Amino acid sequence: MTVLVLNLVVLASCATVEKQQRTVYETSIKADNAIKLQQADPVSVLRVATLNLAHGRKDSFNQIFVGEDSHKKNLDDIADVLIKYKPHVVALQEADAPSHWSGRFDHVAYLASGAQYPWRVHESNAQSWLFSYGTAVLSGLPLVESIKHTFEPSPPTLDKGFVLAQIEWPCADENKSRKVDVISVHLDFSRESVREMQINEMLGILSARKNPTIILGDFNSEWLADVSGIKALVKKSRFVTYEPEGNNHNSYKNKRLDWILISKDLEFVSYQVLSDTLSDHKMVVSDIRFKGSLNK
């Protein structure tokens, strides 16, 4: 049975739908009407989080062996952690739209409702008859614009991509809101050469945008590797990361694959990798502020 199921997954991989339009721009993002909206309080520090959802299977071998009720219970556990830590913005990867292999319901909408995030952007970067999943952003702050992008195909691995959500950050010490781009990205797991192409593809789209920017996600890359996509990205861009050579920020087994990058007009206040078992990855949570903030 296990061999049969895995063969079906491989066949599904081969059936990925080719997207004719790989970048989608949206404005006037609407909030979920099921959640009561309130005026966001001014904040001097923005809390962000990132998590590879692993299709809602938690630490099970494969999501196809997990029933709908268990998927929902796993997502409920993630919602509880989000409620506890209260990040303003959450980046998600391996986030499923209704899919046969993961309970046939929208994981992002379910999690947004459970954790009380009124705003969300979600793109299915990989699609077939068996699955539909990709990257997403949940936000407690208003979203005014989004970009959904799927990287160029990289067979035999499945498509990856990113979503960009522009938030309105009500800054406490400036008495006004500032627009900030928040990006959830997932890079290829198998080849550094593909990751490099995907990074360049992302930076090409971002090159025309000059907003303060936060990039979060599963980069499938380690800083101290012989060839490091994450290190190359930082060295050739306007972004920095937290303690890149630190050895206590592992997020996937004994590897640090999940990263948060910020543009140089921002700075880290805190950074932690949570111990909760929510997925095969750990959730990363960080507090960020503008440089020169009066509330230090």
N, C-alpha and C positions, 0 to 999 in steps of 0.2 A: 504493500500500500504506500509506504513512504517513497519508494522508488517511482511509483506511478505519479504521485503528487508532484515530486520534484521534476519529473519529465514534463508535466503540464506547465509548471512554472517556466521551464526553459522554452517550451513552445510559445507560451504567452509572450516571453521576451522577444521572440522573433516576430511577433505580430504587432509590435509597437506602431502606433499610428504616426505617420509623417505629418508634421504641422507645416502648412503652407505659410502661415504668418507666425513668425517665431517671437516677435515682440509686440505686445499689446499695451497701449497707453490708455489710461482711464482718468477721468476727472469727476468731480462731484460725487465722491464715494458716499454711499448711504449707510447709515447705521442699522443694526438689527432692531426692528421695531418691537421685538419681544422683550427687549431689555430697556428698562427706564433710563433715559439719558439725564445726566446732571452736568451742570457747568463744572469744568475741570478746575480744581484749586491750583493756584500758582505754586510752582515747586522750583527750588533752586537746584535740586539733584534729581536726575532722571534715572529710574531703575529699569534695567532691561534684562531679559533672559533669553536663552536659546536652548532648544532641545530637539534632537532627532527622535521622533516619536516611534520609530521602528514599526509603523503601521498599527500601533495600538496593541502589540503583542506582549509588551513588557519584556520579560526575560525568557519567554517560550521559544522553542526552536524555530517555528515558522508560524506566521499569522493564519495560514490556511487551516491549522489544527486548533485554532481558538474560536470559540463560538461568539455570537453577537453579544450575549450578556457579559461574557468575560472581557470582550473588547471594551464595552461600556464601563465595566468596573475598573479596568486599567486606566481609562481616560478620566474617570472620577477621581482616582488617586492623584493623577497629574493636576486636576483642577484643585484638589485640596492643597497641594503644595503651592500652586499659584496664588490661591487665596491667602495662604500663610505668609508668603514673601511679598506679595502685592507688587510685582513689576508693572510699570506703566505700559510697557510694550514687550511682546513675546514673539520670537522668531521660531518657526517650526520647520522641520524637514521630514521627509518620508511621511507626509501628512495626507491621509487618504480622503478622497471624495468617495461616494458610494461605490464599493468594489466587492466583487464576489468573494475575494480571498480574505476580507477583513470585516465581515458582518453586514455588508450592504447598507451602510448608512454613512453620512457625512461626518467624519471625525472632527473636522475643524469647526463646523457649526455646533456640534455637540459639546466640544470643549469650550468654545466661546460662551455658550449658554451656561454651562456648569460653573465656569470661573468668572462669569459676569463681565465679559469684554464686549462692548457694544459695536466695536468697529473691527472689521477683518478684511484681509485680501488673501486669496488662495488661487494658486495655479497648478493644474495637473500637468506636470512636465513630462510624465510617462503615462501612456494609456494603451490599453488593449482590452479584449473581452473579459479578462480576468481581473484587471486592476486599473485604477486611475488615482495617481498620487503625485505629490510634488512639494512645493514650498508655500509657506503661509506666514502672515503676520497678524497677530491679535493686538488690539490697542484699546486702552481706556481713554486715550486722547483722540480728538477728532482727526480723521484722515481726509486730506483734501485732494490727493492725487496718487495714482499708483502706476507702476510699470510691471508687466508680467513678461518674463523672457525665458525661453527654452534654448539652451545651447545647441549648437550644431550637432548632428548625430555623431556618435562615437561607438559604432558597433564593434564587438558584440555586447558591450554594456548598455544598459538602459539610459534614456535621456535624463539629463539633469538640467537645472536652471536656477533662477532666482525671482523673487518678487521684491519690488521697492515700494514702500509706503511712506508718503510724506506726511509727517505729523505736525500738529500745531502744539508746540511746547510753551505753556504759559509760564514764563520765567518770573520767579518771585522778586528777584533783585532788579529787574529791568522794567517791571510793571507793563509788560507787553508780551505777546506771543512771538515765538521765532519758529520758522519752518525748518525742520530737520528731516533728512532722508534716512530711513531705516530699511536695511536690506537683509532678507533671509536668503542664504545661498547654500546650495549643496553641489559639491564638485565630485567628479568621477573618482571611484575608489581604486581603480586598477592600474592606471598609468600616469606617471608624472607629466609626460608629454601632453596628454589630454587635459590634465588640470591646468597646465600652463596656457594652453589655447583658450580654455574656458575663462581663466582669469583675465587674459587679454581682451576677450570678448566682453566681459563685464566692465572692465575699465574703459573700453571704447565707448560704451553707452553712458558711463558716468562722466566721461571727460567734458561733456557739455554742461554738466551740473556743478554749481559752485557752492551748494548749500552745505552747512555742517552735516556730516554723514557718519552713520554707525552701521558697520557690516557685521552680521552675526551668522554663524552657521557651522555646518559640518564640512570642513575643508579637506578631509581625508589626507592631511599633510602634517608632518612634524617639523618643528623648527630645527632640530638638531640632526635631521636626516642628511645623508650625503648630498642629495639633491632635494631642496625644499621649496615647494610652491608658495607656502605661506611666507617664508623668508624673502623670496624673490618679489612677492607682491608688495610687502612693506618697503623694501629697498627702492622700488621704482615708482612709488605712489606717495600720496599725501597722508597716508594712514600710519598709525602706530598701534601697538598692542601691549598688553599687560605682561610684564616680566617674561619676555619671550623665551629666555633660557632657564626659567624656573622649572624645577623637577617635581613640584607638588600640585600641578594643575591638570593631571591626567583625567580625561573625560570618557575614554573608551578603553577598558581594560588597563593596560599599562602604557597607553599612548595618549597624547594630547592632540586630538583631531578636531575638537570643537573650539572655535576662536571667536573673540570679539575684537574688532578693529574700530578705531575712531579717527576722525580727521583731526589735524593738529590744532584746531581751535577749541578742542575739547580735551578733558583730562579725566583719568580714572580716580574715583574716590575709594572704591572697594571692589573686590573681585573674589568670587568663591565658586568652587565646584561642589554641588550638593551631594550628599551621600545617599539620598533616597534612591531606591531601585524603581525607576519609572520606565525604563527602556534598556536596551543594551548600551546606551550612552547615558552619561550623567547630565543633569541640567546645570548650566553655567549662569550665574546671576552677577550682575555688576551695577554699581552706582556710578553715574557719569555727570559731570557738570561742565559748564563753559569755563575756560581759563579766564582768570580775572574776576570770577564770581565774588560778590561781596560777602556771601554766606559761607565762609570757610571755617 
